[in-house]
Amino acid sequence: MMKYRQLTKEQFLELHHEFSKFLATQQIDANEWNTIKKEKPLVAEEELNVFSDVVWEDVLTKTEYLEHISENDINLFKCNSKEIIRIYIKLNDTTKSFLNGDDYHWFLKNPLADSVEYFKASKKYSEDRNIEIFKMIEMGSQISKGELFTTIFQLIA
């Protein structure tokens, strides 16, 4: 049973060298892989699933920051080992949108404007850290380098 989800075709294409190495660790060369795909599609599917879980586990373990930006809200997350720190930014000006480039830049230049509210909280993981992060990504969060989180954290700390 998969822990996460299978990578997309595009992701597999992007990671074809890594997938070849993964197959090589199981003594499967390109010819044998083609035979497995033709004659044992369920075995091939299982190999794709195992590789996908290995890739996801690596990516999620390295993930430190997530962000989710919508029209009037920004959720910033710092994913520590034991807890997630969340900064929630609410835009109370309905004439502006965080999804509009100009409005977003206005926000970056005017983070203390009256129409912007901040809330900060933290919570311990209720299940495995990586699974929680994966679920957040599946719901639309993006992995980030954490620049916005760090800037806003310093601003509101």
PyMOL CGO cylinders between C-alpha atoms (Angstrom):
from pymol import cmd
from pymol.cgo import CYLINDER

trace = [
    CYLINDER, 0.00, 0.00, 0.00, 1.32, 3.44, -0.92, 0.3, 1, 1, 1, 1, 1, 1,
    CYLINDER, 1.32, 3.44, -0.92, 2.08, 5.97, 1.76, 0.3, 1, 1, 1, 1, 1, 1,
    CYLINDER, 2.08, 5.97, 1.76, 1.64, 8.98, -0.56, 0.3, 1, 1, 1, 1, 1, 1,
    CYLINDER, 1.64, 8.98, -0.56, 0.64, 8.99, -4.24, 0.3, 1, 1, 1, 1, 1, 1,
    CYLINDER, 0.64, 8.99, -4.24, 2.27, 7.98, -7.47, 0.3, 1, 1, 1, 1, 1, 1,
    CYLINDER, 2.27, 7.98, -7.47, 4.30, 10.66, -9.17, 0.3, 1, 1, 1, 1, 1, 1,
    CYLINDER, 4.30, 10.66, -9.17, 2.88, 12.16, -12.36, 0.3, 1, 1, 1, 1, 1, 1,
    CYLINDER, 2.88, 12.16, -12.36, 4.23, 11.19, -15.78, 0.3, 1, 1, 1, 1, 1, 1,
    CYLINDER, 4.23, 11.19, -15.78, 5.99, 14.58, -15.90, 0.3, 1, 1, 1, 1, 1, 1,
    CYLINDER, 5.99, 14.58, -15.90, 7.62, 13.95, -12.53, 0.3, 1, 1, 1, 1, 1, 1,
    CYLINDER, 7.62, 13.95, -12.53, 8.79, 10.48, -13.63, 0.3, 1, 1, 1, 1, 1, 1,
    CYLINDER, 8.79, 10.48, -13.63, 10.26, 11.98, -16.82, 0.3, 1, 1, 1, 1, 1, 1,
    CYLINDER, 10.26, 11.98, -16.82, 12.05, 14.59, -14.73, 0.3, 1, 1, 1, 1, 1, 1,
    CYLINDER, 12.05, 14.59, -14.73, 13.43, 11.86, -12.45, 0.3, 1, 1, 1, 1, 1, 1,
    CYLINDER, 13.43, 11.86, -12.45, 14.25, 9.21, -15.08, 0.3, 1, 1, 1, 1, 1, 1,
    CYLINDER, 14.25, 9.21, -15.08, 17.94, 9.03, -14.07, 0.3, 1, 1, 1, 1, 1, 1,
    CYLINDER, 17.94, 9.03, -14.07, 17.00, 8.54, -10.42, 0.3, 1, 1, 1, 1, 1, 1,
    CYLINDER, 17.00, 8.54, -10.42, 14.43, 5.90, -11.41, 0.3, 1, 1, 1, 1, 1, 1,
    CYLINDER, 14.43, 5.90, -11.41, 17.09, 4.04, -13.44, 0.3, 1, 1, 1, 1, 1, 1,
    CYLINDER, 17.09, 4.04, -13.44, 19.37, 4.04, -10.38, 0.3, 1, 1, 1, 1, 1, 1,
    CYLINDER, 19.37, 4.04, -10.38, 16.46, 2.86, -8.23, 0.3, 1, 1, 1, 1, 1, 1,
    CYLINDER, 16.46, 2.86, -8.23, 15.83, -0.06, -10.62, 0.3, 1, 1, 1, 1, 1, 1,
    CYLINDER, 15.83, -0.06, -10.62, 19.57, -0.82, -10.71, 0.3, 1, 1, 1, 1, 1, 1,
    CYLINDER, 19.57, -0.82, -10.71, 19.59, -1.25, -6.92, 0.3, 1, 1, 1, 1, 1, 1,
    CYLINDER, 19.59, -1.25, -6.92, 17.14, -4.09, -7.56, 0.3, 1, 1, 1, 1, 1, 1,
    CYLINDER, 17.14, -4.09, -7.56, 19.29, -5.54, -10.39, 0.3, 1, 1, 1, 1, 1, 1,
    CYLINDER, 19.29, -5.54, -10.39, 16.73, -4.45, -13.03, 0.3, 1, 1, 1, 1, 1, 1,
    CYLINDER, 16.73, -4.45, -13.03, 18.25, -3.07, -16.25, 0.3, 1, 1, 1, 1, 1, 1,
    CYLINDER, 18.25, -3.07, -16.25, 16.43, -1.23, -19.05, 0.3, 1, 1, 1, 1, 1, 1,
    CYLINDER, 16.43, -1.23, -19.05, 15.67, -4.40, -21.06, 0.3, 1, 1, 1, 1, 1, 1,
    CYLINDER, 15.67, -4.40, -21.06, 14.32, -6.22, -18.03, 0.3, 1, 1, 1, 1, 1, 1,
    CYLINDER, 14.32, -6.22, -18.03, 12.23, -3.15, -17.09, 0.3, 1, 1, 1, 1, 1, 1,
    CYLINDER, 12.23, -3.15, -17.09, 10.65, -3.13, -20.57, 0.3, 1, 1, 1, 1, 1, 1,
    CYLINDER, 10.65, -3.13, -20.57, 9.86, -6.85, -20.21, 0.3, 1, 1, 1, 1, 1, 1,
    CYLINDER, 9.86, -6.85, -20.21, 8.32, -6.29, -16.76, 0.3, 1, 1, 1, 1, 1, 1,
    CYLINDER, 8.32, -6.29, -16.76, 6.17, -3.45, -18.11, 0.3, 1, 1, 1, 1, 1, 1,
    CYLINDER, 6.17, -3.45, -18.11, 4.87, -5.68, -20.93, 0.3, 1, 1, 1, 1, 1, 1,
    CYLINDER, 4.87, -5.68, -20.93, 4.51, -9.00, -19.13, 0.3, 1, 1, 1, 1, 1, 1,
    CYLINDER, 4.51, -9.00, -19.13, 3.95, -8.05, -15.48, 0.3, 1, 1, 1, 1, 1, 1,
    CYLINDER, 3.95, -8.05, -15.48, 2.15, -4.68, -15.42, 0.3, 1, 1, 1, 1, 1, 1,
    CYLINDER, 2.15, -4.68, -15.42, 1.19, -5.11, -11.75, 0.3, 1, 1, 1, 1, 1, 1,
    CYLINDER, 1.19, -5.11, -11.75, 4.84, -5.60, -10.78, 0.3, 1, 1, 1, 1, 1, 1,
    CYLINDER, 4.84, -5.60, -10.78, 5.78, -2.53, -12.84, 0.3, 1, 1, 1, 1, 1, 1,
    CYLINDER, 5.78, -2.53, -12.84, 3.04, -0.53, -11.13, 0.3, 1, 1, 1, 1, 1, 1,
    CYLINDER, 3.04, -0.53, -11.13, 4.34, -1.62, -7.73, 0.3, 1, 1, 1, 1, 1, 1,
    CYLINDER, 4.34, -1.62, -7.73, 7.88, -0.52, -8.64, 0.3, 1, 1, 1, 1, 1, 1,
    CYLINDER, 7.88, -0.52, -8.64, 6.52, 2.90, -9.70, 0.3, 1, 1, 1, 1, 1, 1,
    CYLINDER, 6.52, 2.90, -9.70, 4.62, 3.13, -6.41, 0.3, 1, 1, 1, 1, 1, 1,
    CYLINDER, 4.62, 3.13, -6.41, 7.64, 2.22, -4.28, 0.3, 1, 1, 1, 1, 1, 1,
    CYLINDER, 7.64, 2.22, -4.28, 9.83, 4.71, -6.14, 0.3, 1, 1, 1, 1, 1, 1,
    CYLINDER, 9.83, 4.71, -6.14, 7.16, 7.41, -5.76, 0.3, 1, 1, 1, 1, 1, 1,
    CYLINDER, 7.16, 7.41, -5.76, 7.03, 6.86, -1.99, 0.3, 1, 1, 1, 1, 1, 1,
    CYLINDER, 7.03, 6.86, -1.99, 10.85, 7.03, -1.78, 0.3, 1, 1, 1, 1, 1, 1,
    CYLINDER, 10.85, 7.03, -1.78, 10.89, 10.34, -3.69, 0.3, 1, 1, 1, 1, 1, 1,
    CYLINDER, 10.89, 10.34, -3.69, 8.02, 11.83, -1.67, 0.3, 1, 1, 1, 1, 1, 1,
    CYLINDER, 8.02, 11.83, -1.67, 9.61, 10.75, 1.63, 0.3, 1, 1, 1, 1, 1, 1,
    CYLINDER, 9.61, 10.75, 1.63, 12.87, 12.47, 0.65, 0.3, 1, 1, 1, 1, 1, 1,
    CYLINDER, 12.87, 12.47, 0.65, 11.14, 15.68, -0.51, 0.3, 1, 1, 1, 1, 1, 1,
    CYLINDER, 11.14, 15.68, -0.51, 8.86, 15.87, 2.53, 0.3, 1, 1, 1, 1, 1, 1,
    CYLINDER, 8.86, 15.87, 2.53, 11.69, 15.20, 4.99, 0.3, 1, 1, 1, 1, 1, 1,
    CYLINDER, 11.69, 15.20, 4.99, 13.61, 18.14, 3.48, 0.3, 1, 1, 1, 1, 1, 1,
    CYLINDER, 13.61, 18.14, 3.48, 10.56, 20.45, 3.44, 0.3, 1, 1, 1, 1, 1, 1,
    CYLINDER, 10.56, 20.45, 3.44, 10.87, 23.25, 5.98, 0.3, 1, 1, 1, 1, 1, 1,
    CYLINDER, 10.87, 23.25, 5.98, 8.35, 25.80, 4.71, 0.3, 1, 1, 1, 1, 1, 1,
    CYLINDER, 8.35, 25.80, 4.71, 4.99, 25.77, 2.96, 0.3, 1, 1, 1, 1, 1, 1,
    CYLINDER, 4.99, 25.77, 2.96, 2.78, 28.58, 1.80, 0.3, 1, 1, 1, 1, 1, 1,
    CYLINDER, 2.78, 28.58, 1.80, -0.77, 28.76, 0.54, 0.3, 1, 1, 1, 1, 1, 1,
    CYLINDER, -0.77, 28.76, 0.54, -1.89, 32.01, -1.07, 0.3, 1, 1, 1, 1, 1, 1,
    CYLINDER, -1.89, 32.01, -1.07, -5.51, 32.72, -1.95, 0.3, 1, 1, 1, 1, 1, 1,
    CYLINDER, -5.51, 32.72, -1.95, -7.42, 35.88, -2.78, 0.3, 1, 1, 1, 1, 1, 1,
    CYLINDER, -7.42, 35.88, -2.78, -7.71, 37.34, 0.73, 0.3, 1, 1, 1, 1, 1, 1,
    CYLINDER, -7.71, 37.34, 0.73, -5.57, 34.99, 2.81, 0.3, 1, 1, 1, 1, 1, 1,
    CYLINDER, -5.57, 34.99, 2.81, -2.01, 33.80, 3.04, 0.3, 1, 1, 1, 1, 1, 1,
    CYLINDER, -2.01, 33.80, 3.04, -1.06, 30.82, 5.19, 0.3, 1, 1, 1, 1, 1, 1,
    CYLINDER, -1.06, 30.82, 5.19, 2.64, 30.45, 5.90, 0.3, 1, 1, 1, 1, 1, 1,
    CYLINDER, 2.64, 30.45, 5.90, 3.96, 27.34, 7.63, 0.3, 1, 1, 1, 1, 1, 1,
    CYLINDER, 3.96, 27.34, 7.63, 7.29, 26.48, 9.19, 0.3, 1, 1, 1, 1, 1, 1,
    CYLINDER, 7.29, 26.48, 9.19, 7.48, 22.71, 9.53, 0.3, 1, 1, 1, 1, 1, 1,
    CYLINDER, 7.48, 22.71, 9.53, 9.73, 21.89, 12.46, 0.3, 1, 1, 1, 1, 1, 1,
    CYLINDER, 9.73, 21.89, 12.46, 10.41, 18.34, 13.58, 0.3, 1, 1, 1, 1, 1, 1,
    CYLINDER, 10.41, 18.34, 13.58, 7.74, 18.30, 16.32, 0.3, 1, 1, 1, 1, 1, 1,
    CYLINDER, 7.74, 18.30, 16.32, 5.33, 21.10, 15.37, 0.3, 1, 1, 1, 1, 1, 1,
    CYLINDER, 5.33, 21.10, 15.37, 4.09, 23.40, 12.64, 0.3, 1, 1, 1, 1, 1, 1,
    CYLINDER, 4.09, 23.40, 12.64, 4.22, 27.15, 13.19, 0.3, 1, 1, 1, 1, 1, 1,
    CYLINDER, 4.22, 27.15, 13.19, 1.51, 28.91, 11.20, 0.3, 1, 1, 1, 1, 1, 1,
    CYLINDER, 1.51, 28.91, 11.20, 1.23, 32.56, 10.29, 0.3, 1, 1, 1, 1, 1, 1,
    CYLINDER, 1.23, 32.56, 10.29, -2.14, 33.51, 8.88, 0.3, 1, 1, 1, 1, 1, 1,
    CYLINDER, -2.14, 33.51, 8.88, -2.42, 36.80, 7.01, 0.3, 1, 1, 1, 1, 1, 1,
    CYLINDER, -2.42, 36.80, 7.01, -5.90, 38.22, 6.36, 0.3, 1, 1, 1, 1, 1, 1,
    CYLINDER, -5.90, 38.22, 6.36, -6.48, 40.96, 3.80, 0.3, 1, 1, 1, 1, 1, 1,
    CYLINDER, -6.48, 40.96, 3.80, -9.55, 42.97, 4.84, 0.3, 1, 1, 1, 1, 1, 1,
    CYLINDER, -9.55, 42.97, 4.84, -9.58, 45.23, 1.77, 0.3, 1, 1, 1, 1, 1, 1,
    CYLINDER, -9.58, 45.23, 1.77, -11.95, 43.54, -0.70, 0.3, 1, 1, 1, 1, 1, 1,
    CYLINDER, -11.95, 43.54, -0.70, -10.71, 45.74, -3.55, 0.3, 1, 1, 1, 1, 1, 1,
    CYLINDER, -10.71, 45.74, -3.55, -7.31, 44.01, -3.36, 0.3, 1, 1, 1, 1, 1, 1,
    CYLINDER, -7.31, 44.01, -3.36, -6.28, 40.39, -3.91, 0.3, 1, 1, 1, 1, 1, 1,
    CYLINDER, -6.28, 40.39, -3.91, -3.10, 38.54, -2.95, 0.3, 1, 1, 1, 1, 1, 1,
    CYLINDER, -3.10, 38.54, -2.95, -3.46, 36.74, -6.30, 0.3, 1, 1, 1, 1, 1, 1,
    CYLINDER, -3.46, 36.74, -6.30, -3.08, 40.03, -8.19, 0.3, 1, 1, 1, 1, 1, 1,
    CYLINDER, -3.08, 40.03, -8.19, 0.60, 40.82, -8.80, 0.3, 1, 1, 1, 1, 1, 1,
    CYLINDER, 0.60, 40.82, -8.80, 0.26, 44.56, -8.15, 0.3, 1, 1, 1, 1, 1, 1,
    CYLINDER, 0.26, 44.56, -8.15, -1.76, 44.03, -4.97, 0.3, 1, 1, 1, 1, 1, 1,
    CYLINDER, -1.76, 44.03, -4.97, 0.71, 41.40, -3.74, 0.3, 1, 1, 1, 1, 1, 1,
    CYLINDER, 0.71, 41.40, -3.74, 3.62, 43.80, -4.28, 0.3, 1, 1, 1, 1, 1, 1,
    CYLINDER, 3.62, 43.80, -4.28, 1.62, 46.53, -2.50, 0.3, 1, 1, 1, 1, 1, 1,
    CYLINDER, 1.62, 46.53, -2.50, 1.28, 44.12, 0.45, 0.3, 1, 1, 1, 1, 1, 1,
    CYLINDER, 1.28, 44.12, 0.45, 5.04, 43.39, 0.46, 0.3, 1, 1, 1, 1, 1, 1,
    CYLINDER, 5.04, 43.39, 0.46, 5.74, 47.15, 0.56, 0.3, 1, 1, 1, 1, 1, 1,
    CYLINDER, 5.74, 47.15, 0.56, 2.98, 47.89, 3.12, 0.3, 1, 1, 1, 1, 1, 1,
    CYLINDER, 2.98, 47.89, 3.12, 2.86, 44.87, 5.44, 0.3, 1, 1, 1, 1, 1, 1,
    CYLINDER, 2.86, 44.87, 5.44, 1.66, 47.00, 8.36, 0.3, 1, 1, 1, 1, 1, 1,
    CYLINDER, 1.66, 47.00, 8.36, -1.29, 48.56, 6.52, 0.3, 1, 1, 1, 1, 1, 1,
    CYLINDER, -1.29, 48.56, 6.52, -4.53, 48.75, 8.51, 0.3, 1, 1, 1, 1, 1, 1,
    CYLINDER, -4.53, 48.75, 8.51, -6.23, 46.37, 6.07, 0.3, 1, 1, 1, 1, 1, 1,
    CYLINDER, -6.23, 46.37, 6.07, -3.79, 43.53, 6.89, 0.3, 1, 1, 1, 1, 1, 1,
    CYLINDER, -3.79, 43.53, 6.89, -4.21, 41.33, 9.98, 0.3, 1, 1, 1, 1, 1, 1,
    CYLINDER, -4.21, 41.33, 9.98, -1.84, 38.69, 11.33, 0.3, 1, 1, 1, 1, 1, 1,
    CYLINDER, -1.84, 38.69, 11.33, -2.40, 35.64, 13.47, 0.3, 1, 1, 1, 1, 1, 1,
    CYLINDER, -2.40, 35.64, 13.47, 0.27, 33.24, 14.68, 0.3, 1, 1, 1, 1, 1, 1,
    CYLINDER, 0.27, 33.24, 14.68, -0.14, 29.78, 16.17, 0.3, 1, 1, 1, 1, 1, 1,
    CYLINDER, -0.14, 29.78, 16.17, 1.64, 26.47, 16.46, 0.3, 1, 1, 1, 1, 1, 1,
    CYLINDER, 1.64, 26.47, 16.46, 0.45, 22.91, 16.78, 0.3, 1, 1, 1, 1, 1, 1,
    CYLINDER, 0.45, 22.91, 16.78, 2.03, 19.54, 17.29, 0.3, 1, 1, 1, 1, 1, 1,
    CYLINDER, 2.03, 19.54, 17.29, 1.62, 17.05, 14.47, 0.3, 1, 1, 1, 1, 1, 1,
    CYLINDER, 1.62, 17.05, 14.47, -1.46, 14.89, 14.98, 0.3, 1, 1, 1, 1, 1, 1,
    CYLINDER, -1.46, 14.89, 14.98, 0.05, 12.16, 12.81, 0.3, 1, 1, 1, 1, 1, 1,
    CYLINDER, 0.05, 12.16, 12.81, 3.33, 11.46, 11.04, 0.3, 1, 1, 1, 1, 1, 1,
    CYLINDER, 3.33, 11.46, 11.04, 5.04, 14.78, 10.13, 0.3, 1, 1, 1, 1, 1, 1,
    CYLINDER, 5.04, 14.78, 10.13, 5.58, 13.93, 6.48, 0.3, 1, 1, 1, 1, 1, 1,
    CYLINDER, 5.58, 13.93, 6.48, 2.02, 12.69, 6.00, 0.3, 1, 1, 1, 1, 1, 1,
    CYLINDER, 2.02, 12.69, 6.00, 0.64, 15.95, 7.41, 0.3, 1, 1, 1, 1, 1, 1,
    CYLINDER, 0.64, 15.95, 7.41, 2.91, 17.98, 5.11, 0.3, 1, 1, 1, 1, 1, 1,
    CYLINDER, 2.91, 17.98, 5.11, 1.89, 15.81, 2.15, 0.3, 1, 1, 1, 1, 1, 1,
    CYLINDER, 1.89, 15.81, 2.15, -1.81, 16.40, 2.90, 0.3, 1, 1, 1, 1, 1, 1,
    CYLINDER, -1.81, 16.40, 2.90, -1.18, 20.16, 3.02, 0.3, 1, 1, 1, 1, 1, 1,
    CYLINDER, -1.18, 20.16, 3.02, 0.54, 19.99, -0.39, 0.3, 1, 1, 1, 1, 1, 1,
    CYLINDER, 0.54, 19.99, -0.39, -2.35, 17.96, -1.80, 0.3, 1, 1, 1, 1, 1, 1,
    CYLINDER, -2.35, 17.96, -1.80, -4.73, 20.70, -0.54, 0.3, 1, 1, 1, 1, 1, 1,
    CYLINDER, -4.73, 20.70, -0.54, -2.81, 23.39, -2.45, 0.3, 1, 1, 1, 1, 1, 1,
    CYLINDER, -2.81, 23.39, -2.45, 0.15, 24.44, -0.30, 0.3, 1, 1, 1, 1, 1, 1,
    CYLINDER, 0.15, 24.44, -0.30, 3.44, 24.99, -2.11, 0.3, 1, 1, 1, 1, 1, 1,
    CYLINDER, 3.44, 24.99, -2.11, 6.90, 24.19, -0.81, 0.3, 1, 1, 1, 1, 1, 1,
    CYLINDER, 6.90, 24.19, -0.81, 8.81, 27.43, -0.32, 0.3, 1, 1, 1, 1, 1, 1,
    CYLINDER, 8.81, 27.43, -0.32, 12.22, 28.64, 0.81, 0.3, 1, 1, 1, 1, 1, 1,
    CYLINDER, 12.22, 28.64, 0.81, 10.61, 30.47, 3.72, 0.3, 1, 1, 1, 1, 1, 1,
    CYLINDER, 10.61, 30.47, 3.72, 11.57, 34.05, 2.86, 0.3, 1, 1, 1, 1, 1, 1,
    CYLINDER, 11.57, 34.05, 2.86, 8.04, 35.41, 3.36, 0.3, 1, 1, 1, 1, 1, 1,
    CYLINDER, 8.04, 35.41, 3.36, 7.58, 33.40, 6.55, 0.3, 1, 1, 1, 1, 1, 1,
    CYLINDER, 7.58, 33.40, 6.55, 10.88, 34.70, 7.97, 0.3, 1, 1, 1, 1, 1, 1,
    CYLINDER, 10.88, 34.70, 7.97, 10.12, 38.32, 7.02, 0.3, 1, 1, 1, 1, 1, 1,
    CYLINDER, 10.12, 38.32, 7.02, 6.60, 38.28, 8.47, 0.3, 1, 1, 1, 1, 1, 1,
    CYLINDER, 6.60, 38.28, 8.47, 7.70, 36.32, 11.56, 0.3, 1, 1, 1, 1, 1, 1,
    CYLINDER, 7.70, 36.32, 11.56, 10.29, 39.02, 12.36, 0.3, 1, 1, 1, 1, 1, 1,
    CYLINDER, 10.29, 39.02, 12.36, 7.70, 41.72, 11.68, 0.3, 1, 1, 1, 1, 1, 1,
    CYLINDER, 7.70, 41.72, 11.68, 5.06, 40.35, 14.06, 0.3, 1, 1, 1, 1, 1, 1,
    CYLINDER, 5.06, 40.35, 14.06, 7.24, 38.66, 16.68, 0.3, 1, 1, 1, 1, 1, 1,
]
cmd.load_cgo(trace, "trace")
